[in-house]
Amino acid sequence: MNGKNALGAILVVIGALMIMNFIGLHLGWIISLLMPFILIGLGAIGLRNNSKVIGGILIIVGAIMLLGQMGKIIGLLIAIGVIVWGVSLFKNRHKRV
């Protein structure tokens, strides 16, 4: 893909996102989830093309962003675990009586 095709594709995606935002379809959560993976991928490409500093920086920034996203998932799993633990305490209480 040459530079004009890549720029055209980027402009089409940006325009589509702007139109979707205008009509009320918000996809910010998808972009915030994909952005760390995009940065890590670009960093890997940079490392492969002998640009170790830029590639390493992009991978580190992407990993930090991914840890932020994983924190939400870990918090959700902890909340589910606490609920299951509480329900199991109620079940064990009824068995003893």
JOJOMO-V91888 format. One record per helix or strand of 2 or more residues. SS is the DSSP state (H for helix, E for strand). FROM is the first residue (numbers start at 0). TO is the last residue. If there is no record, write none. Layout:
ss=SS from=FROM to=TO
ss=SS from=FROM to=TO
This chain:
ss=H from=2 to=22
ss=H from=27 to=47
ss=H from=51 to=95
